Amino acid sequence: MALLVVDKQTCTQCGICAAICPRGVIFFREKSYPRLMPKADENCARCGHCVAVCPSGSLTHREIPVGQCPLLDESLKVTSGQCTQLIKGRRSIRVYKDKKVPREEIERVIEVARYAPTGHNSQAVQWLVIDDEGEVRRLSEIGADWMRWVVKNNPQLAPMVEGALQRQESGIDVFLRGAPAVVIAFSEQSNPVAYMDCIIALSYFDLAANTMGLGCCWAGYFIFAATSFPPMMEALSLPEGHTLYGSLMVGYPKYSYQRIPLRKPANITWRP
């Protein structure tokens, strides 16, 4: 099968597929059918834009069959007001119910988050979910060791960690907040856009989780430890050549928020 097949019975020759192709692999001339440029197979990003945009559903990609691409449901279109409240009303959740999150619920969120954009459509984000209570507790204990190491050896970070370490040692888990699960996005170190891809994917996860009754908090201390503290790196045991680029604590919020707090005005510079 060719990389791109055009149904000439339904194609309206609008040329939109060529206009939106990120790599310019589709050629279009007025009053003709779209066709592929030379070396299209190796240059195509497999993003599916051409299949998704075709008004008549006349294009099918060898690796993205149009029949397997569901139509957008207009009845589910998010309003500006709904989107605004979702984003502005999202809170970092640091107090969780003592309730395990079923794996299928986390899988539902990842199913949404995996549609986050990635550089060159690499789709190279990988996920590690730690949801065993004992293992999460062990990671938090390693985190306390990391805090002690920072206080002794890193004057730059020490002021940020000292107070947290005191609370951690008093029995209050500020490292992972007693979260039922920790979700990690990682990828190959050799991928120059992996950091951005993972952060975007986790941001999608964060917002999607909110709509499914879950709450998240970016695990800042954990990210520091997981990328610099050998005991934590050993505990995670990521595949060789891979590194963690971001992480979220996940669980059911114990409390619900009623209002949107104030934020600083946006600092915008307009260029003439």
C-alpha distance (Angstrom), angle and dihedral (degrees) to the residues before:
residue distance angle dihedral
M1 . . .
A2 3.79 . .
L3 3.79 118.6 .
L4 3.82 91.0 -110.3
V5 3.79 126.6 22.9
V6 3.82 121.2 -165.2
D7 3.79 120.7 -156.4
K8 3.78 99.9 -140.2
Q9 3.79 90.9 -168.7
T10 3.80 92.0 66.4
C11 3.82 104.7 21.3
T12 3.81 109.8 114.1
Q13 3.82 93.4 -162.2
C14 3.80 91.0 -123.9
G15 3.82 94.1 145.1
I16 3.80 94.8 -141.0
C17 3.80 91.7 128.3
A18 3.79 90.7 60.5
A19 3.80 93.1 43.3
I20 3.80 94.1 56.9
C21 3.81 99.7 37.6
P22 3.85 105.2 121.8
R23 3.79 93.9 -153.0
G24 3.80 97.3 39.0
V25 3.79 92.9 -124.6
I26 3.81 94.1 138.0
F27 3.79 117.1 77.7
F28 3.79 121.3 -158.3
R29 3.76 133.3 -179.2
E30 3.81 122.7 -176.2
K31 3.80 114.7 -88.6
S32 3.78 92.7 14.9
Y33 3.77 138.1 92.4
P34 3.80 121.3 -97.8
R35 3.77 115.6 -99.3
L36 3.78 136.2 -179.2
M37 3.77 126.5 -94.6
P38 3.82 120.4 -128.5
K39 3.82 114.4 -73.9
A40 3.79 90.0 15.8
D41 3.77 91.7 144.5
E42 3.80 93.5 61.2
N43 3.81 95.8 36.7
C44 3.82 98.4 46.3
A45 3.83 112.2 108.0
R46 3.82 93.1 -153.1
C47 3.81 88.4 -130.9
G48 3.81 94.5 140.6
H49 3.81 94.4 -134.7
C50 3.79 91.9 132.6
V51 3.80 92.9 52.6
A52 3.80 93.2 43.3
V53 3.80 96.5 49.1
C54 3.81 101.6 44.1
P55 3.83 106.4 114.3
S56 3.79 93.4 -154.3
G57 3.80 98.9 38.8
S58 3.77 89.8 -120.7
L59 3.79 98.5 139.6
T60 3.75 127.4 76.7
H61 3.78 124.3 -178.8
R62 3.78 119.5 -146.6
E63 3.81 90.6 -124.5
I64 3.81 96.8 30.8
P65 3.83 107.5 46.0
V66 3.78 111.4 -160.8
G67 3.79 90.2 -135.8
Q68 3.81 90.0 63.5
C69 3.81 94.6 49.8
P70 3.82 109.4 89.0
L71 3.77 119.4 -138.6
L72 3.79 117.8 -110.3
D73 3.80 110.9 -100.7
E74 3.80 107.4 -129.7
S75 3.80 90.4 -161.5
L76 3.82 88.5 65.1
K77 3.78 95.2 51.2
V78 3.81 109.3 134.8
T79 3.78 116.1 -125.3
S80 3.78 122.7 -134.1
G81 3.79 89.5 -112.1
Q82 3.81 93.2 52.2
C83 3.79 92.0 48.2
T84 3.81 91.5 47.3
Q85 3.79 92.8 51.7
L86 3.81 92.7 45.6
I87 3.80 92.5 53.8
K88 3.80 99.2 37.0
G89 3.79 93.0 40.7
R90 3.80 94.7 49.9
R91 3.81 111.3 112.7
S92 3.79 134.2 -169.6
I93 3.80 103.5 -109.0
R94 3.79 114.5 -143.7
V95 3.81 100.7 158.6
Y96 3.78 116.5 63.7
K97 3.76 137.2 -174.4
D98 3.78 115.1 -107.3
K99 3.78 89.5 -108.7
K100 3.77 129.6 117.7
V101 3.80 116.1 -125.0
P102 3.82 110.0 -126.6
R103 3.78 112.0 -119.9
E104 3.78 91.6 -125.3
E105 3.81 88.7 61.1
I106 3.79 92.3 54.5
E107 3.80 89.1 45.5
R108 3.81 89.0 54.4
V109 3.79 90.5 55.3
I110 3.81 93.1 46.0
E111 3.80 88.8 49.8
V112 3.81 86.8 62.7
A113 3.81 96.1 38.6
R114 3.81 93.1 53.2
Y115 3.80 87.7 69.6
A116 3.81 90.2 66.2
P117 3.81 112.1 120.5
T118 3.79 117.8 -95.4
G119 3.80 130.7 -166.1
H120 3.82 110.1 -86.6
N121 3.81 86.5 -6.4
S122 3.79 88.0 -79.9
Q123 3.84 92.0 153.2
A124 3.80 86.4 -159.8
V125 3.81 98.0 144.7
Q126 3.81 112.2 123.2
W127 3.78 126.4 -165.5
L128 3.79 133.1 -139.6
V129 3.80 117.5 -173.4
I130 3.81 120.0 -168.0
D131 3.79 110.3 -168.6
D132 3.78 104.4 149.9
E133 3.81 108.1 114.6
G134 3.80 93.6 -141.5
E135 3.78 93.1 48.1
V136 3.81 92.9 48.9
R137 3.81 88.7 50.5
R138 3.82 90.5 49.8
L139 3.80 90.9 52.2
S140 3.78 89.5 51.0
E141 3.81 90.1 52.2
I142 3.80 89.9 51.4
G143 3.78 86.3 48.9
A144 3.79 90.0 57.6
D145 3.80 88.8 53.2
W146 3.81 88.4 51.3
M147 3.80 90.5 52.3
R148 3.81 90.8 51.9
W149 3.80 89.7 49.7
V150 3.81 91.3 50.1
V151 3.81 93.1 50.0
K152 3.81 90.4 53.2
N153 3.79 100.8 37.7
N154 3.80 111.9 23.0
P155 3.83 114.4 59.6
Q156 3.79 91.1 178.8
L157 3.81 95.7 58.5
A158 3.80 98.2 28.2
P159 3.84 96.4 88.4
M160 3.82 89.5 53.6
V161 3.80 92.8 50.6
E162 3.81 105.7 37.3
G163 3.80 96.8 80.6
A164 3.78 92.1 43.6
L165 3.80 90.9 50.8
Q166 3.80 91.3 53.4
R167 3.80 90.6 53.2
Q168 3.80 91.6 44.3
E169 3.79 91.3 53.0
S170 3.82 90.5 48.0
G171 3.81 89.2 61.0
I172 3.81 100.3 -95.3
D173 3.80 111.0 124.1
V174 3.79 104.9 -137.6
F175 3.79 92.8 153.8
L176 3.82 97.6 68.7
R177 3.83 98.4 -1.9
G178 3.79 92.8 -130.4
A179 3.79 89.6 -72.9
P180 3.81 116.0 174.2
A181 3.80 91.6 -133.6
V182 3.79 142.5 18.0
V183 3.80 119.1 -150.7
I184 3.79 117.5 -158.6
A185 3.80 129.0 -168.0
F186 3.79 114.4 -157.3
S187 3.77 139.3 162.6
E188 3.78 144.3 168.8
Q189 3.79 115.5 -53.3
S190 3.80 89.5 -137.1
N191 3.81 92.2 63.0
P192 3.84 105.5 97.5
V193 3.81 93.4 -157.4
A194 3.81 97.4 41.2
Y195 3.80 94.4 105.0
M196 3.79 93.5 55.1
D197 3.80 92.5 42.4
C198 3.81 92.8 53.1
I199 3.80 94.4 45.7
I200 3.81 92.0 49.6
A201 3.81 91.1 47.4
L202 3.81 91.6 50.3
S203 3.81 90.3 48.3
Y204 3.80 88.8 54.9
F205 3.80 88.5 47.8
D206 3.81 91.4 50.6
L207 3.81 93.9 53.5
A208 3.81 95.4 40.0
A209 3.80 91.1 50.3
N210 3.80 89.2 56.0
T211 3.82 91.2 59.3
M212 3.82 90.5 51.5
G213 3.78 96.7 54.4
L214 3.80 96.1 -97.0
G215 3.78 129.5 117.8
C216 3.79 130.7 -148.8
C217 3.77 140.2 -164.7
W218 3.79 125.8 -166.5
A219 3.79 106.8 -112.7
G220 3.79 99.2 -135.0
Y221 3.80 98.8 164.6
F222 3.79 90.2 44.9
I223 3.82 92.0 51.7
F224 3.82 91.0 51.8
A225 3.80 91.6 49.4
A226 3.80 95.2 42.7
T227 3.79 92.6 55.0
S228 3.80 100.1 41.7
F229 3.81 112.7 19.5
P230 3.83 112.9 82.6
P231 3.83 96.1 -151.2
M232 3.81 90.7 55.0
M233 3.79 92.4 44.5
E234 3.80 89.1 51.2
A235 3.81 91.5 48.7
L236 3.81 91.7 53.7
S237 3.82 93.6 45.6
L238 3.79 96.3 -164.3
P239 3.81 115.4 -173.1
E240 3.79 114.8 -81.9
G241 3.78 112.7 -85.3
H242 3.81 92.8 23.8
T243 3.78 130.4 105.7
L244 3.78 138.5 -170.5
Y245 3.81 114.2 -106.0
G246 3.78 100.9 177.5
S247 3.79 145.2 -8.9
L248 3.79 141.3 -161.9
M249 3.78 132.9 -158.3
V250 3.81 108.4 -134.6
G251 3.78 134.7 -165.3
Y252 3.78 146.8 111.8
P253 3.82 110.7 -62.2
K254 3.80 112.7 -115.9
Y255 3.79 91.5 -153.0
S256 3.79 133.1 34.5
Y257 3.79 125.0 -135.9
Q258 3.80 121.8 -129.5
R259 3.80 105.2 -170.9
I260 3.77 144.3 36.0
P261 3.82 109.8 -115.8
L262 3.78 123.4 -139.7
R263 3.78 122.0 -92.0
K264 3.79 132.8 -167.5
P265 3.81 114.8 -86.5
A266 3.79 114.4 -95.8
N267 3.79 113.1 -91.5
I268 3.82 101.7 -134.9
T269 3.78 128.5 177.0
W270 3.80 115.3 -166.5
R271 3.78 117.8 -155.3
P272 3.82 116.6 -146.5
